[in-house]
């Protein structure tokens, strides 16, 4: 079956959801929304788009007003040349939810989206009912300890350094970013078919352009500022859930300890990094148990 990769066609596969755009914090942001009830904001990460949540959206739709956002530089959102520190990206989300009339939301993020979700909950705690971190913590000084050689590491995150390089990645991968995406998916999935050919075509469609590669790398190039910002953050009073793979839960537990002593940890069994694709029902159950 030849399925389209455009947002307009993809949203038709999710009854009750629709594409929306909003001008926030000087940037045009694309988001997909549907359902009724308490607001739940979902933020995807690299190297994906809002489609990363498509397997769990129908279940979440039944109980929540879901707002899944292409963060600044992602998918159909704008790719400005600056503003990629997670504190500023959290402001994007604040202006979006207030434009929708909400004064408090539950926010969940995966990968880079988790960085932004944490920054949102820390900087706008009064706007946050609960925080869900999916497999990834916010950058902190532990990132400076990552080795240059993959000695004794189950996953060697070389791309964290590679994405710091300006100009070269977009030259190398213009029109062929799918090569990098496929390597990432195949290396960080236990079940490689969990992100199928159509899913991969969707992500390649959005990242196979220089401006999108530049923007995605900018998320990583802002890590130095993000690390400085987190040094100023204090304890978080709102409930926090760490939902992830075995390795992700271990990392989240360690990194969240300075900010909360009551983090609810939910391990997703038989999963790599992309937990929503590999075990969507486990993820939904863990989210429901935490949010109820």
N, C-alpha and C positions, 0 to 999 in steps of 0.2 A: 504494500500500500504506500503510495506516495503522499505523505502528509506534509502540510505546509509548516514552515518554521516561523511564520510571522505571528506576532502577538494577537492579531485580529482573528486568525484561524485557530491558534492554540486555545484561546479562551472559550471558543465554541465547544471544546472538548470537556469543559468544566461547567456544567449547567448551573446557572445562578450567579456566575462570576462575570465581571466586565472590566475592560481596560479604562483607566483614568489617567489624567495628567494634572499636575499642579505646579505652579511657579512658586518655589519656596527658597528662601535664602539666596536669591539670585540665580537659581538653577531650575530648569524644567525637569521634574521627576515623574517617571512613569510608575504606576502601581496597578495592581489587580485586586479587586475587592468583591466580596460577596458574603452572604449570611447575615444573621441578625443576632443580637445579644451584646454581651460585653465586648469591647474592642480588643483585638489581638493583632499586634503588628509582627510581621515576619520579615527578617532581613537575610538574604542569601549571601554567599561568599564566592571567592575565586575558585575555579574559573567557570562560574555558572551565572544564571540569571534567576528571576522570580520562578522559573519553571522547576527549579530544584525542589520546590515544595509541592509539586503537582500531585504526587501520590497521597499526600495527607490532607490536601485542601478539602476534598469532599467530606471527610469525617469532621474536620474542624468547622466546616460550614454549618453543620447541624446545630452547633451550640454557641458559636461566636460570630461577631462581625469581623471577618478576616481582612487584613490589609497587608498584602505582600508586596514589598517595594523593591524595585530596581534602584539600588543605592547610587549615589553620585558616581558617574563614570561607567555604569553597568547597563547592559541591555539597551532599552529604548530611552533611558534617561540621558541627559546631557553629559558631555565629556569636557568640562571646563579645564583650564590649565592649572588651576590651583584649588585649594579648599579641601584637600584629602586627608588632613589630620582628623582623627576620629571624633574629636570634640566638635569640630565644625560640621562633620557629617551628622552627628547627633542633633545639631541645631536644625539641619534639613528635616529630620524626622519630627522634631518638636513643632516646627512651623507647619508640617503636613498634618499632624494630628489635630492641632488647634484650628487649622483651616477647615477640618472636618467636624469641628464642634466638640471635640473630646478634651477633657481636662485630666484624664487618667487612663492609661492603657497598660495591658500586659504586653511585654515586648520579648521576642525571642530572636536569636541570631545564630547563624552557622558560619564558621570560618571568619572571613573579614566582617561579615554581618554580625558575628558575636562581638567583635571588637567595638563596633558601633553601638550595639545594644548595651554593652557594659558602660560605655561612655555616656549614653543617654540616661541610664538608670542612676549613674553617679552624679551627673551634672543637673539632672532634672528629676530628682527623686520624688518630688511632690506630684509629678505627672505619671509616676510609675507605680502600678499596683503590684506587679511581680516581674521578675527577670528570669529568663530561661537562656542559659548558655549551652549551645549545641556543639560539643566536641572541641571547642577552641577558646582559650582565654584571651584577654586583652594583652597586647605587648607590654612587657616589663623588662627590667634589667637582665633577667635570665637569658634573653635573646642574645646578649653579648657573649654568652658562654657557649653558644653553638660552635662546634668544631669545624675547621675547614676540611677535615677529612672524616669520612663516615665510620669512625672507629667506635664500635660498641653501641651503635644506634639502630633501633629497629626500623626507623624511617629516617633517611638523611635528607633534611629539608634544604637542599641546595638552591631551590628556586627562591628562597627568601633573600639570598645574596644576589642571585641572577636578576631578580626583579628590581633590585636597587640600582642596577646599571641604567643610566639614561641613554636614550636614543638607539643603542644597539639592539635590544630585543625587538623593537618594532621594525627595524630593518631586516632582521633575520627571519621574523615570523609573519610579516605582512603577507596575507593570503594563504598562510599555512599554519596558523596557530593551532589547528586541530591536531597537529603532530605532538605539540606540547600537552594539549588537553588529554589526548588519548593516553599518553604516557602517565600523566597524573592519575587519571581514572583507573587505569589498569594496575598501577602500583599501589593505590590506596583503597581499592575495593577488594573484599574477599571474594565476592561474586561479581565478576567483571560484566556480566550481562545485566546487572541491576540498573546500569545506565546504558540503555540500548542505543542502537544506531541512530534512531530518530532523535533521541535526547542529545546525542553528541552533535548531530547536524544543527540543532537549535543553538547550542552553545558556540559552535564554530561560526555560525552565521553572524553572531553578535561580536565575536572577538577577532575575526579575521580581517581587521582593518587597523591601520596604524594608529588612528586616534583612540580606538578602543583599547589597544594594547598599551599605549602610553598612559591612559587613564587607569587601567587595572594595575600597572606597575606603580602608579602614583600612590595607591593605597599602601604599598610596601615602602616606598620612599619616604612616607610620612611617619614611619615607625619611630625614628629618632625623636620626633616631637611627641608622639604618643607615649613613649617611655618617660619623657620628662613630665608629661601631663599626669600620668598615673602616680607619680611620686607625691603629687599634691592632693590626691583623693583620700578621703577618710573612710571610716566604716560605713557600711550600707545597712540600713534598718529594714528594708523591704525583703520579703522572702525571695530566695534565689534557688534555682534548680540547675544542677550540672547534669546534662543528659548527653551521653556519648559512648563511644567504644571503650574498651578496657583501658587503652592507652590515653584516650581523651579524658576519661573520668579521673585518671591518676593525675594528669597534668592540671585539669581544672581544680581538683581538690587542693593541690599544692598552691596554685596561683591565687585562688580565691580566699585562702585562709587568712591573709592579712586584712581582708575586707568584711568578713562575716564568719561567725562561728556556728552558723546554723544552716549551712548549705545542704539542700536535699540532693543526694547523688543517685542517679538512675542509670545503671549500665545497660546498654543495648547489646544483647548477646549476638555473637556471630556477625559482627560488623567491622568494617574498616572506618575510614573517616566520613564517608558519605552515608550516614546512618538513615537519612530519610528515604533514600532509594533502596538500601539493602534490607531494612526491616521497618517499613513504614508503620505497621500496626503496633509494634513495640514502642515506637516513638510517640504515636498518638496516645497510647495508653499511659505512657509516662507523663505526657503533657497534661492529659485529663486529670490524672491522679494529683498532680501538683496544683493545677489551676482551680480545682473544685473547692 
